[in-house]
Every structure is written in C-alpha cells, then in structure tokens.
Amino acid sequence: MQITLCIITTIYALLSLAAACAQAKSERKPFPAAIMITGSILLIAAAICNITSLPIDFIPALLGSIAICTAAILNGLKSGQLHITHHIIRIAISLILIIGFALL
C-alpha cells in the first residue's frame, strides 16, 4: 500500500509540475506556476520521506497539496474560466493523498 501511495503521489506531482512549467513559459508573471512547482516538489519530498520511513511525510504532503490546489484555483480565477468540477477532483485527490500519508 505504501508503494502504491508513493507512485500515485509522484505521478500527481509530476503532472502538476508539467502543467506548471507549461504555464510558466506562457505567462509574464508566473506566480501561480511557482506555487504549483513548489507544491509538486513538496509532494515528491513527501513520497521520498515515506519510502525512507521518515515520520514527517505528512507535513510536506499537506503543504504541497495545499499549494497545488491554491495555484490551480488562482489560475482559474485569473483566466476567468474557473472549472469547478476540475477543482473538486483535484481537491479530492489531494485529500486522499493526505489521508494516505497520515495513516501510513
């Protein structure tokens, strides 16, 4: 179960990182992209902490998830196209990951 959590977390973090890098290239003020990149790095750090059995894996998972969701909402508000379903799914995935790190 631990490996599955880390693989899913890493995939989610890498997808968020790819989206943030694409956005950073297309914007003059890439502040939300920087937040999402930071969140992605924190999620990858949480997976590494979990694999190495460090007890602090919950903290970077929580902070990284909050950063990714916040950046996505800021992007939606900034573009004027806030897709509620997209953000609900993103928040649900983040909550599942956070709960997984808290329980393992």
C-alpha positions as CSV (number, residue, x, y, z in Angstrom):
1,M,0.0,0.0,0.0
2,Q,2.9,2.3,0.8
3,I,4.5,1.9,-2.6
4,T,1.1,2.5,-4.3
5,L,0.6,5.7,-2.4
6,C,4.1,6.9,-3.3
7,I,3.7,6.0,-7.0
8,I,0.3,7.8,-7.3
9,T,1.7,10.8,-5.4
10,T,4.7,11.0,-7.7
11,I,2.5,10.8,-10.8
12,Y,0.2,13.5,-9.5
13,A,3.2,15.7,-8.6
14,L,4.9,15.2,-12.0
15,L,1.6,16.0,-13.9
16,S,1.2,19.2,-11.8
17,L,4.9,20.1,-12.4
18,A,4.4,19.7,-16.1
19,A,1.3,21.9,-16.1
20,A,3.1,24.5,-14.0
21,C,6.2,24.5,-16.3
22,A,3.9,24.9,-19.4
23,Q,2.1,27.8,-17.7
24,A,5.3,29.5,-16.6
25,K,6.6,29.6,-20.2
26,S,3.4,31.2,-21.4
27,E,3.0,33.9,-18.8
28,R,4.8,37.1,-17.9
29,K,4.0,36.8,-14.2
30,P,4.2,33.1,-13.4
31,F,3.5,33.4,-9.7
32,P,0.8,30.7,-9.6
33,A,3.1,28.5,-11.6
34,A,5.8,29.0,-9.0
35,I,3.4,28.0,-6.2
36,M,2.4,24.8,-8.2
37,I,6.1,23.9,-8.8
38,T,6.8,24.3,-5.1
39,G,3.8,22.1,-4.3
40,S,4.9,19.5,-6.7
41,I,8.4,19.4,-5.2
42,L,6.9,19.1,-1.7
43,L,4.7,16.1,-2.8
44,I,7.8,14.4,-4.3
45,A,9.6,15.1,-1.0
46,A,6.7,13.5,0.9
47,A,6.9,10.4,-1.2
48,I,10.7,10.1,-0.6
49,C,10.1,10.7,3.2
50,N,7.5,7.9,3.2
51,I,9.7,5.5,1.3
52,T,12.6,6.2,3.7
53,S,10.3,5.9,6.7
54,L,10.8,9.4,7.9
55,P,7.8,10.3,10.2
56,I,7.4,13.8,8.7
57,D,6.0,12.7,5.4
58,F,2.5,14.1,6.3
59,I,3.7,17.7,6.5
60,P,5.2,18.1,3.0
61,A,2.2,16.2,1.6
62,L,-0.2,18.6,3.3
63,L,1.7,21.7,2.3
64,G,2.3,20.5,-1.3
65,S,-1.3,19.6,-1.8
66,I,-2.5,23.0,-0.5
67,A,0.0,24.8,-2.7
68,I,-1.1,22.8,-5.9
69,C,-4.8,23.4,-5.2
70,T,-4.3,27.0,-4.4
71,A,-2.3,27.6,-7.6
72,A,-4.9,25.9,-9.7
73,I,-7.7,28.0,-8.2
74,L,-5.7,31.2,-8.7
75,N,-5.1,30.2,-12.4
76,G,-8.8,29.6,-12.9
77,L,-9.7,32.9,-11.3
78,K,-7.1,34.8,-13.3
79,S,-8.2,33.3,-16.6
80,G,-11.9,33.8,-15.8
81,Q,-12.5,30.2,-16.5
82,L,-13.0,28.5,-13.1
83,H,-13.9,24.9,-13.8
84,I,-15.5,23.8,-10.5
85,T,-15.5,20.1,-11.4
86,H,-11.8,20.2,-12.2
87,H,-11.0,21.8,-8.8
88,I,-13.3,19.4,-6.9
89,I,-11.5,16.4,-8.4
90,R,-8.1,18.0,-7.7
91,I,-9.1,18.7,-4.1
92,A,-10.5,15.1,-3.7
93,I,-7.2,13.6,-5.0
94,S,-5.2,15.8,-2.6
95,L,-7.4,14.8,0.3
96,I,-7.0,11.1,-0.5
97,L,-3.2,11.5,-0.7
98,I,-3.1,13.5,2.6
99,I,-5.2,10.9,4.4
100,G,-2.9,8.1,3.0
101,F,0.2,9.8,4.3
102,A,-1.5,10.4,7.7
103,L,-2.4,6.8,8.0
104,L,0.7,5.1,6.7
